[in-house]
């Protein structure tokens, strides 16, 4: 299927107005080898080597891996995204909490006895997640499954917090011994040259407004017995302030559910990034991750222009992925739009 895979991916790139660069074509050739090994085009006595693709944001890692996964004629395959995976895993652990080794049962349930696990946007910032991810990797490798992962981080840079880094060293060791590593280091962040603003997250906007104050009567959403205040939630559109979404005890559990329920979002009153506390910053980073992965159309409003917001965000080392993704948006200045109310 090698030539078919190349044709599919190149045609998709052409439809988006792109031509694959040399680094991307080299990676596509490596993915074609994995395709051949998984589908039986080549004879192997052992499972195909897993592949860990890493590099700077916007170089096409997830897009190429997604295209490969979609084109792969394999029935036993599972795609998981970082936030969605841990949400599903925690729910499954809770369901099996009274059973022997609930974590193993949950991992079996989440991986669905697949031959290939595609783990998109792998990044680790929490010690609890690090332990669970290590259990997952040990589980799938011991069962001879193949893992395809994309990440902005080299294996040794995962869970960068020096206080907790040691908790993921066993997971890093598994990645380095069980997976081939591929550094996609192309020259261009393709999110900065997006041409298609007709659909999904890229159809959203970042508007700098003269007055960021939002007024109106708020409403409430209820999820898993918890109540959350937002500005409105009607006709497939969720409207909420930065404070409502990121300044309170919300999590990716809520973001994932709301991204599924509301295909259009409006997020208002976004402050200077350095004015938000670290917990609010991390929630906003996670929120952007979820919205991009769900391809939700979002209108962001702030008193800051996007370029100024991103300069302030760059002071936080792990905000680069969010910054790259926000560059997908169409951006307007305060002089081009009227204040929103």
N, C-alpha and C positions, 0 to 999 in steps of 0.2 A: 504493500500500500504506500510505499515511500513516495512515488511520483504523485499519487492521489492526494496525500497529505500536503505536499508542497503546493499543489494546485489549489486546494481548498484554502489554505492559509494565505497564499499570495493573492488569490481573488478577493478574500475578505479585506486584506490590506488595501488593495486597489479600490474597492468600494468605498473605503474611508479616506481615500486620497493619499495613501502612503505607499512608499516603496521600501521593502525590507532592507536594512543596512547589513553590512558584512557580518557583524556580531550576531544579529538576529538570524541570519541565514545559517550560520554555523550552529547555533542552538537548535534551529529547526531540523538540521541534519541529525543532531544527537537525539532529538525527540523521535525522528523517523526510525532510528535504530531501536529505540525503546518500543515503538509501535510494532516493529517486525518481531521483536522478542516476545511481546505479550500476545500477539495474535497467532503465533506459531509459524510465522514466515521463515524463521530461523530455528534450527534445532538446538535446544539447550537442556542440559541435565539438571541445572539449578534454576531457581527463579531469577528473572532479570534483575540486574542491579538497580537499586533505587537511585533517584536523582534529586539533588538539592540545588535549586537555581537561586542565586542571590545577586544583588547589585543595587545600584541607586534607583530611586523612585522614578517611575515614568519611562523606563527603558523597554517596556513591552514584555516583562516576565510573565505576568498574570495573563495578559492577552494571548501570548503564544501558547502557554500551557493550557489555557481554556480552549483555544481553537483545537489543539491536539486532543484534549479530552473529548470534545464534542465529536470530532471526526473518528475517534478510535472505535472500531466495531467490536467492542467488548461488552458483554452483558453484565458481568460481575465487576462493576466499578462504582466508586463513590467519591463525590466531590464534597469537601467540607471547607468552610471558611472559619478562620480563627474564632470570631465571636460566636457564630452560629454553632460551631462544634462544641465549645465549652458550655453554652446554654443547653444544648441537647444532652451533653454528657451529664451535667449536673441534674437535669430532670430525670434521666434514666437511673442515675445512682440513687436518687430519692425514691424512685419507684421500686427499686430492688433492695432498699435499705435493710429489710428484715431477712434477706437471703444471705447465704454464705458467699463471701467475696463479692460484694455488690459492685465494686469497681470493675472487676473482670467481666461480670455479667453485662454491665453498662457498656463497656468497650465493645464487646461482641455485638450488642444491639446497634450501636452507632456505626460500626464498620460494616455491618450487614454481610459478613462472610465474603467480602469483595476480594477480587484478585488484585485490584489496583485501588489505592487510596490517594486521591489528589488533595493535598493540604495547601490551600491558597492563603497567601499573606501570613505566613507563620512568623509570629513575634511573641516574645515572652517578657512580661514585665511584673508578673506576680509569682511569688514563690509557690503558692498553692497550685496555680496552673502549671508551673514547672514540674511539680511532682506528678500531676496527672498526665502531662504530655510524655514524661519519661515512661510511665506505666504503659501508655498507648504505644509508644515506639517499641518498647521491649515486647509487648504483646504481638504486634503485627509482624515484626521481624522474626520472632520465634515461630510463627506460623507460616513463614515463607511468603508473606505478601510483599508486594512492591509498593513503595511510596514515592510519589512525585510531590515535591514541595517547592513553593516560591517564597522568597523572603527578601526584605531589604537589608538583612543582617547576615554577615558571615557567621558560621556556627559558633565560633569563640566569642562573638559579640552579643549573643542572645542573653537575655536577662542581665543587662549591663550593670545594674546596681551592685556595687562591690560588696554590700552587706549580704545580699542574697544570691550572688552569682554561683556560689558553690553548690546551691541546691539543684541547679540544672547541669552541673558538670557530668553526671551520669548520662543525661539525655544528649548532651553535646558529644560525648564519647560514642554513643550509639549512632548519631548522625555521621560522625567522621569515619567510623569503621564500616557501617552498613550502606552508606550512600555515596555515590559519586558526586562531587561538588563542581558546579559550573558557574563561573562568575560572568554574568552578562554586564559588560562594561561599555555599552555604546555611548557615543558622544552627545546624544540628544535626549532631553526629557520631552517625550512626545506629547505630554499633557500641555506643554506650553505652546504647541502649534496646532491645537485642535481646530478643525475646520467645521465639523458637523455639530451644530448646536440644535438639531431638530428633535432630539429625543433623550429621555433618561436624564441622568444627573447633569450631563453636558448641556442640556437645554435650560438649566437653572441660571440664576443671576446672583451677582453680588452688587448691591446698590449702596452707595455712600449717601446718607441722608443728612440734612442739616440739623434735624431734630430727631433723636432716636427714641423719644418717649412713646410708648404704646399705651393707648387708653381703650377702655371698653369693659364689658362685663365678662369675666372669665367663666369657664365651664370646667367640668371634671371628667376624667377618664378613670375607669376602674379596671385593674388587671391583677389577677391572682389575689383578690381580696384587698389590694392596696389602691388608694385613691390619689390621683395626680391632677393638679390644676394646670390647665392650658387656656389659651385665649378663645379658641373655637375648634370644633372637630365635626365638620359637616360636609356632605357632598364629596367625600373622598379627599378632603383637604384638612390638614392639621396646621393650626396656627399657634405658635407658642413663642415666648421670649427665651433668650439665652438662659436667664435665671431659672425659669420654670423647667427647662430641659437639662441644664448642666449645673445649676447652683444648688439643687436639692438632691436628695438621695435616690436618684434614678440610676439605672444601669443598662447594660446592653440587652438585658431581658426585655425591658420596656421598648428600647429602640427597635429591636428586631420585630416585636409584635406590631408596633405602630407603623414601621416601614412596610409591613405586609398589608396592613389595613388601610393605609392612606398613601396613594400614589403621588400626591402633591403635598409639599410642606412649605410653610413660611416661618422662618426663624428671625425674630426681630431683636433689637436692642443688644447686638453683639458688642461687648466692650473691647477695649484694648486688651490684647492677650495677656500682657503682663499685669493687668489690673485684676485678673481672675486668679483665684487661689489654685494650687497645683491639682487639687481634686477636680475642680471645675474644668481646668485645662484638659486633664486626661479624659474626662467625660466627653468634651467637645471633640477631641481626637478620635475617640471611639465612635461617637455619633457620625462623624464624617465617614469613617470606615464603613459603618453599617449602611448609610444612605447611598454610598457609591456602589457597594456590592449589590444592594437591592435595586440600583439604578432608578432611584426616586428623583423626581424633578423638585428642586428646592430654590426658593427665593430667600436669600440672606440679606438682612439690612443691618447697617452699622453706621456710626458717625465717621468711621475710618474708611478710606479707600482700601481696596483689597491689597494693593502693593504695600501700603503702610502697615496693615494688619500682619502681613506675612513677614515683614522685616522684624516686627516685635516678636512674632512667634518663633523666629529662627534662633532666639536665645535659648529655647528649650531643645536639647539635642534630639529628642525622639519625635519632634513635630514635623520633620521633613516630609514624611509620607502624607500627612494632612495638607501641608503646603502645596505639594505637587498636585494633589487631587483638587484642591480649590482653584487651581489655575485652569481647570477644565471649564470654569464658569465664564459667562459673559459679564464683564465688569463695567459699571457706570459710576460716574463721579457725582458729587453732591450738586454740582451746577447743572447736571443733566436730568435730574429727577426731582419731583416734589416730595416733601416729607410725607411718610406713610403714617396713618393713624389707625 
